[in-house]
Amino acid sequence: MFSPWLIFSGVAGEASPFSPEDFLNKLFPNVWSFLINFIALIVLFVVVYFVAYKPLKKLVNKRKDYVERNLRDSEQAKSISERKAKEADKLIEDASIKADEIIEKAKADANKKAEEIEQEAIALAAKRQQDADIAIKQAEEKSRQEMHDEIVNLALDASKQVLKREVNEKDNKELVNDFVEGMNKEKDEQ
């Protein structure tokens, strides 16, 4: 019923013997069929190339450019940030040096001002001491004058009592001068 020769025949129900022509036709298809299949394959490659490969390649190149651009931008940003960091460090260092200079100048100015204030205080104290000495001398003079006047009055009163008469101005002067000279001699002896 089933015979292997039936494969090469057109219909399985027909029992025809195997012919070499059928074998060659099945093994090597005809030229027109081959040409149509080949053209279909080329069209398929062209369609796949334009529909899939080219857009995919374009997308891959676009992505590659995007990644390269990001890398380039990040390297530029990194170099800029490193440069800015160096500039900031330099500015901080300069500011620190300037601050130290300002502090030193302020200390020097403060010391100078303190010396000026001290000199003014010393001068003021000396002036006040001098004024106080003058005031003391004036008070001593005034006190001596008052004492002198008091002594003169007491001496006059005593002389009136002792002499029982009014002392004139000439007598008064002699008595006062003698008394003052005696007091000065006692004072010098001490």
Secondary structure, DSSP 8 states (H G I E B T S, - for coil): ---GGGTTSS-TTS-----HHHHHHHHS--HHHHHHHHHHHHHHHHHHIIIIIHHHHHHHHHHHHHHHHHHHHHHHHHHHHHHHHHHHHHHHHHHHHHHHHHHHHHHHHHHHHHHHHHHHHHHHHHHHHHHHHHHHHHHHHHHHHHHHHHHHHHHHHHHHHHH-S---HHHHHHHHHHHHHHHHHHHHH-
